[in-house]
Amino acid sequence: MLSAECHCGNIRLAAGEMPESLTSCNCSYCSRLGAQWAYYALKDVAIEIGDRPVAEYRWGEQTITYHRCEGCGCTTHYTTLGDDGSDLIAINCRMTPASAIAGIPIRQFDGLASWKYLDE
């Protein structure tokens, strides 16, 4: 089980399965976050929101919505639609204890230019 939460604990996410890999993206936004993303179907992730608001951010083509806690400022996840029209969520695994994701391979994604994984 993968569990993640923002610094103040206002946003908590849980997925039943550990990811096979994490993604580090070099796009103009993800590179600033230093995020390591784990991908799931939205229906497979439990999200708990406390009493502080969650801010949303979209840019460019407006296809990805980043979610961050207004209390502590941590970006915990993003949501988008998959190619098949299903709702997807990417959990920022920097919101997990490092020991929880130790040993999971990290794939490099070129979100800045080619939109391809660099290890393919």
N, CA, C and O of each residue as an XYZ file, in Angstrom:
480
protein
N       0.849     -1.187      0.000
C       0.000      0.000      0.000
C       0.887      1.241      0.000
O       1.874      1.316      0.733
N       0.526      2.196     -0.820
C       1.227      3.468     -0.878
C       0.401      4.512     -0.142
O      -0.780      4.696     -0.436
N       1.016      5.193      0.810
C       0.362      6.275      1.539
C       1.194      7.532      1.391
O       2.420      7.496      1.501
N       0.518      8.650      1.140
C       1.198      9.930      0.979
C       0.365     11.006      1.664
O      -0.861     10.915      1.723
N       1.037     12.014      2.174
C       0.319     13.142      2.755
C       1.168     14.389      2.682
O       2.397     14.327      2.665
N       0.485     15.537      2.638
C       1.205     16.809      2.626
C       1.875     17.027      3.989
O       1.658     16.250      4.918
N       2.666     18.057      4.103
C       3.449     18.300      5.313
C       2.577     18.473      6.549
O       2.930     17.992      7.626
N       1.448     19.152      6.407
C       0.585     19.388      7.572
C      -0.464     18.294      7.764
O      -1.199     18.310      8.752
N      -0.543     17.341      6.828
C      -1.489     16.236      6.964
C      -2.900     16.535      6.485
O      -3.798     15.713      6.664
N      -3.108     17.696      5.881
C      -4.439     18.070      5.408
C      -4.903     17.219      4.225
O      -6.083     16.881      4.132
N      -3.977     16.870      3.317
C      -4.302     16.032      2.162
C      -3.620     14.687      2.362
O      -2.407     14.618      2.559
N      -4.414     13.614      2.311
C      -3.884     12.252      2.464
C      -4.377     11.408      1.303
O      -5.552     11.442      0.938
N      -3.452     10.651      0.732
C      -3.774      9.778     -0.388
C      -3.311      8.370     -0.062
O      -2.283      8.179      0.588
N      -4.078      7.382     -0.518
C      -3.701      5.982     -0.300
C      -4.094      5.163     -1.526
O      -5.210      5.266     -2.033
N      -3.154      4.354     -1.984
C      -3.400      3.433     -3.088
C      -3.098      2.027     -2.594
O      -2.161      1.832     -1.820
N      -3.874      1.053     -3.028
C      -3.737     -0.309     -2.543
C      -2.478     -1.025     -2.990
O      -2.045     -1.977     -2.342
N      -1.892     -0.586     -4.077
C      -0.708     -1.240     -4.638
C       0.472     -0.272     -4.682
O       0.303      0.930     -4.885
N       1.660     -0.819     -4.489
C       2.869     -0.022     -4.692
C       3.114      0.085     -6.198
O       2.799     -0.851     -6.933
N       3.663      1.188     -6.667
C       3.929      1.329     -8.100
C       5.137      0.494     -8.517
O       6.033      0.237     -7.713
N       5.152      0.074     -9.780
C       6.309     -0.658    -10.310
C       7.480      0.276    -10.561
O       8.639     -0.132    -10.484
N       7.169      1.545    -10.866
C       8.211      2.549    -11.083
C       7.644      3.915    -10.735
O       6.434      4.089    -10.597
N       8.546      4.880    -10.594
C       8.182      6.274    -10.383
C       8.675      7.057    -11.594
O       9.570      6.608    -12.309
N       8.090      8.220    -11.818
C       8.499      9.048    -12.944
C       9.002     10.394    -12.449
O       8.357     11.058    -11.637
N      10.159     10.783    -12.952
C      10.707     12.114    -12.736
C      10.621     12.835    -14.078
O      11.232     12.404    -15.056
N       9.871     13.923    -14.126
C       9.629     14.664    -15.368
C      10.437     15.964    -15.359
O      10.568     16.616    -14.323
N      10.973     16.328    -16.514
C      11.778     17.541    -16.607
C      11.015     18.733    -17.170
O      11.633     19.720    -17.569
N       9.679     18.666    -17.212
C       8.922     19.809    -17.733
C       9.132     21.022    -16.816
O       9.679     20.904    -15.719
N       8.692     22.168    -17.288
C       8.952     23.410    -16.552
C       8.309     23.428    -15.173
O       8.786     24.144    -14.292
N       7.251     22.669    -14.958
C       6.598     22.653    -13.651
C       7.140     21.545    -12.756
O       7.539     21.802    -11.620
N       7.156     20.315    -13.263
C       7.609     19.181    -12.441
C       9.057     19.338    -11.987
O       9.406     18.956    -10.869
N       9.889     19.894    -12.843
C      11.294     20.067    -12.447
C      11.418     21.043    -11.282
O      12.327     20.913    -10.462
N      10.531     22.002    -11.202
C      10.541     22.930    -10.066
C      10.056     22.244     -8.787
O      10.514     22.560     -7.689
N       9.124     21.303     -8.945
C       8.606     20.573     -7.785
C       9.588     19.535     -7.263
O       9.643     19.277     -6.061
N      10.361     18.942     -8.163
C      11.211     17.822     -7.767
C      10.392     16.584     -7.477
O      10.805     15.722     -6.702
N       9.226     16.498     -8.103
C       8.287     15.399     -7.832
C       8.778     14.080     -8.407
O       9.534     14.041     -9.377
N       8.330     13.016     -7.788
C       8.467     11.659     -8.316
C       7.057     11.088     -8.314
O       6.467     10.863     -7.257
N       6.518     10.854     -9.519
C       5.112     10.516     -9.684
C       4.872      9.017     -9.758
O       5.637      8.283    -10.383
N       3.800      8.572     -9.114
C       3.281      7.206     -9.231
C       1.876      7.334     -9.808
O       1.084      8.154     -9.343
N       1.565      6.526    -10.821
C       0.324      6.677    -11.574
C      -0.702      5.602    -11.232
O      -0.367      4.430    -11.058
N      -1.969      6.033    -11.138
C      -3.069      5.140    -10.806
C      -4.342      5.603    -11.514
O      -4.442      6.745    -11.963
N      -5.310      4.692    -11.604
C      -6.670      5.091    -11.963
C      -7.237      5.825    -10.747
O      -7.021      5.402     -9.612
N      -7.946      6.898    -10.975
C      -8.482      7.695     -9.873
C      -9.352      6.855     -8.940
O      -9.348      7.068     -7.728
N     -10.087      5.912     -9.494
C     -10.972      5.078     -8.679
C     -10.195      4.185     -7.708
O     -10.778      3.659     -6.760
N      -8.896      4.006     -7.927
C      -8.084      3.129     -7.081
C      -7.340      3.873     -5.971
O      -6.525      3.280     -5.265
N      -7.619      5.167     -5.815
C      -6.932      5.975     -4.811
C      -7.953      6.624     -3.880
O      -8.914      7.251     -4.327
N      -7.728      6.463     -2.595
C      -8.558      7.142     -1.591
C      -7.922      8.488     -1.276
O      -6.721      8.571     -1.021
N      -8.728      9.533     -1.296
C      -8.247     10.881     -1.009
C      -9.037     11.431      0.161
O     -10.268     11.445      0.144
N      -8.316     11.886      1.182
C      -8.945     12.533      2.328
C      -8.455     13.975      2.390
O      -7.254     14.238      2.322
N      -9.391     14.896      2.519
C      -9.071     16.315      2.617
C      -9.555     16.809      3.965
O     -10.712     16.614      4.335
N      -8.656     17.450      4.694
C      -9.018     18.015      5.991
C      -9.793     19.313      5.836
O     -10.525     19.497      4.863
N      -9.630     20.213      6.801
C     -10.422     21.437      6.805
C      -9.789     22.595      6.046
O     -10.418     23.644      5.899
N      -8.568     22.435      5.562
C      -7.941     23.500      4.773
C      -8.262     23.293      3.293
O      -8.401     22.156      2.842
N      -8.379     24.377      2.540
C      -8.693     24.241      1.115
C      -7.541     23.626      0.313
O      -6.382     23.646      0.726
N      -7.905     23.087     -0.833
C      -6.935     22.563     -1.792
C      -6.941     23.496     -2.991
O      -7.994     23.767     -3.568
N      -5.775     23.984     -3.364
C      -5.654     24.870     -4.521
C      -5.367     24.032     -5.757
O      -4.711     22.994     -5.678
N      -5.866     24.494     -6.900
C      -5.626     23.820     -8.172
C      -4.841     24.741     -9.094
O      -4.972     25.964     -9.045
N      -4.017     24.116     -9.941
C      -3.229     24.880    -10.907
C      -3.222     24.142    -12.233
O      -2.950     22.942    -12.288
N      -3.524     24.872    -13.303
C      -3.449     24.341    -14.670
C      -2.655     25.341    -15.500
O      -2.652     26.539    -15.217
N      -1.987     24.835    -16.521
C      -1.264     25.732    -17.426
C      -1.248     25.100    -18.819
O      -1.718     23.978    -19.002
N      -0.714     25.815    -19.782
C      -0.587     25.286    -21.136
C      -1.925     24.857    -21.708
O      -2.855     25.659    -21.799
N      -2.022     23.593    -22.093
C      -3.235     23.072    -22.719
C      -4.351     22.782    -21.713
O      -5.427     22.335    -22.111
N      -4.125     23.022    -20.442
C      -5.143     22.870    -19.397
C      -5.614     21.427    -19.231
O      -6.764     21.209    -18.849
N      -4.768     20.440    -19.504
C      -5.174     19.037    -19.435
C      -4.785     18.371    -18.121
O      -5.306     17.307    -17.784
N      -3.880     18.987    -17.385
C      -3.432     18.440    -16.107
C      -3.781     19.441    -15.017
O      -3.513     20.636    -15.145
N      -4.384     18.938    -13.938
C      -4.705     19.786    -12.791
C      -3.838     19.351    -11.620
O      -3.971     18.233    -11.122
N      -2.948     20.239    -11.181
C      -2.098     19.985    -10.014
C      -2.850     20.435     -8.772
O      -3.524     21.466     -8.783
N      -2.731     19.651     -7.693
C      -3.445     19.939     -6.453
C      -2.419     20.160     -5.340
O      -1.493     19.367     -5.168
N      -2.599     21.247     -4.590
C      -1.692     21.527     -3.475
C      -2.483     22.006     -2.272
O      -3.559     22.591     -2.395
N      -1.918     21.740     -1.114
C      -2.529     22.156      0.141
C      -2.307     23.646      0.346
O      -1.183     24.132      0.226
N      -3.364     24.363      0.652
C      -3.204     25.793      0.929
C      -2.633     26.033      2.320
O      -2.187     27.139      2.627
N      -2.645     25.013      3.154
C      -2.057     25.161      4.483
C      -0.543     25.163      4.439
O       0.089     26.116      4.895
N       0.053     24.098      3.890
C       1.529     23.967      3.896
C       2.163     24.192      2.528
O       3.383     24.325      2.431
N       1.353     24.237      1.467
C       1.872     24.531      0.141
C       2.364     23.335     -0.659
O       2.812     23.508     -1.792
N       2.296     22.129     -0.107
C       2.817     20.942     -0.810
C       1.900     20.517     -1.955
O       0.682     20.441     -1.794
N       2.504     20.240     -3.116
C       1.772     19.658     -4.236
C       1.757     18.156     -4.025
O       2.802     17.506     -4.055
N       0.575     17.609     -3.812
C       0.445     16.201     -3.449
C       0.137     15.287     -4.632
O       0.519     14.117     -4.634
N      -0.561     15.829     -5.645
C      -0.972     14.977     -6.758
C      -1.435     15.826     -7.931
O      -1.651     17.032     -7.811
N      -1.580     15.157     -9.069
C      -2.278     15.795    -10.177
C      -3.280     14.822    -10.767
O      -3.156     13.606    -10.622
N      -4.284     15.389    -11.443
C      -5.313     14.586    -12.094
C      -5.375     14.964    -13.564
O      -5.075     16.095    -13.948
N      -5.772     13.993    -14.379
C      -5.887     14.205    -15.817
C      -6.745     13.096    -16.407
O      -7.124     12.157    -15.707
N      -7.045     13.205    -17.683
C      -7.745     12.148    -18.396
C      -6.741     11.334    -19.182
O      -5.841     11.888    -19.814
N      -6.892     10.008    -19.146
C      -6.041      9.132    -19.936
C      -6.479      9.124    -21.393
O      -7.538      9.653    -21.732
N      -5.674      8.532    -22.241
C      -5.999      8.435    -23.666
C      -7.320      7.716    -23.900
O      -8.007      7.978    -24.887
N      -7.673      6.815    -22.998
C      -8.921      6.062    -23.143
C     -10.105      6.772    -22.485
O     -11.204      6.219    -22.435
N      -9.893      7.992    -21.980
C     -10.958      8.764    -21.352
C     -11.143      8.501    -19.871
O     -12.027      9.086    -19.244
N     -10.317      7.624    -19.297
C     -10.443      7.327    -17.868
C      -9.751      8.406    -17.037
O      -8.803      9.051    -17.484
N     -10.251      8.580    -15.823
C      -9.648      9.542    -14.900
C      -8.380      8.948    -14.307
O      -8.396      7.836    -13.781
N      -7.284      9.689    -14.392
C      -6.002      9.251    -13.851
C      -5.544     10.189    -12.747
O      -5.917     11.361    -12.711
N      -4.730      9.650    -11.848
C      -4.123     10.448    -10.790
C      -2.650     10.082    -10.696
O      -2.272      8.916    -10.812
N      -1.836     11.090    -10.487
C      -0.416     10.885    -10.229
C      -0.151     11.369     -8.812
O      -0.392     12.533     -8.490
N       0.342     10.480     -7.972
C       0.659     10.829     -6.584
C       2.120     11.235     -6.516
O       2.992     10.536     -7.033
N       2.386     12.369     -5.876
C       3.757     12.833     -5.681
C       4.381     12.029     -4.548
O       4.073     12.249     -3.376
N       5.248     11.108     -4.897
C       5.834     10.219     -3.888
C       6.866     10.908     -3.011
O       7.407     10.285     -2.097
N       7.148     12.169     -3.264
C       7.951     12.950     -2.316
C       7.145     13.221     -1.049
O       7.686     13.713     -0.059
N       5.855     12.900     -1.079
C       4.981     13.052      0.081
C       4.910     11.766      0.900
O       4.080     11.655      1.802
N       5.764     10.803      0.597
C       5.836      9.553      1.347
C       7.165      9.519      2.093
O       8.085     10.250      1.727
N       7.292      8.701      3.117
C       8.614      8.517      3.718
C       9.563      7.910      2.676
O       9.165      7.037      1.905
N      10.799      8.368      2.658
C      11.775      7.870      1.681
C      11.919      6.356      1.754
O      12.133      5.698      0.735
N      11.803      5.809      2.946
C      11.946      4.360      3.106
C      10.819      3.591      2.414
O      11.001      2.432      2.040
N       9.662      4.223      2.243
C       8.519      3.552      1.629
C       8.707      3.324      0.131
O       8.132      2.397     -0.439
N       9.518      4.175     -0.501
C       9.713      4.055     -1.950
C      11.139      3.649     -2.317
O      11.492      3.600     -3.496
N      11.947      3.361     -1.313
C      13.336      2.957     -1.568
C      13.354      1.714     -2.451
O      12.614      0.762     -2.203
N      14.181      1.723     -3.461
C      14.321      0.573     -4.340
C      13.374      0.566     -5.528
O      13.532     -0.267     -6.420
N      12.395      1.463     -5.573
C      11.515      1.533     -6.736
C      12.250      2.293     -7.837
O      12.720      3.408     -7.607
N      12.356      1.707     -9.028
C      13.073      2.385    -10.115
C      12.425      3.717    -10.472
O      11.203      3.856    -10.425
N      13.250      4.690    -10.829
C      12.776      6.010    -11.235
C      13.066      6.182    -12.720
O      14.217      6.144    -13.154
N      12.000      6.373    -13.487
C      12.130      6.594    -14.925
C      12.162      8.093    -15.206
O      11.446      8.866    -14.571
N      12.990      8.493    -16.154
C      13.122      9.889    -16.552
C      12.210     10.156    -17.750
O      12.303      9.481    -18.775
N      11.333     11.144    -17.609
C      10.400     11.496    -18.682
C      10.736     12.870    -19.218
O      10.912     13.816    -18.450
N      10.827     12.987    -20.537
C      11.142     14.256    -21.186
C       9.857     15.020    -21.494
O       9.386     15.044    -22.631
N       9.305     15.637    -20.462
C       8.100     16.444    -20.627
C       8.401     17.823    -21.181
O       7.484     18.575    -21.509
N       9.664     18.159    -21.285
C      10.079     19.461    -21.795
C      10.076     19.496    -23.318
O       9.801     20.538    -23.914
N      10.382     18.361    -23.954
C      10.520     18.387    -25.411
C       9.800     17.237    -26.116
O       8.831     17.472    -26.837
N      10.254     16.005    -25.920
C       9.787     14.891    -26.755
C       8.540     14.177    -26.248
O       7.903     13.460    -27.019
N       8.176     14.341    -25.003
C       7.076     13.624    -24.356
C       7.281     12.115    -24.433
O       6.337     11.360    -24.666
N       8.531     11.683    -24.234
C       8.871     10.261    -24.233
C       9.743      9.959    -23.028
O      10.444     10.825    -22.504
N       9.678      8.699    -22.602
C      10.603      8.251    -21.567
C      11.988      8.149    -22.173
O      12.142      7.654    -23.289
N      12.985      8.607    -21.460
C      14.350      8.643    -21.986
C      15.023      7.281    -21.956
O      16.084      7.099    -22.554
N      14.408      6.309    -21.257
C      15.012      4.972    -21.196
C      14.408      4.010    -22.221
O      14.678      2.810    -22.176
N      13.607      4.520    -23.128
C      13.006      3.654    -24.164
C      13.814      3.719    -25.443
O      13.469      3.062    -26.425
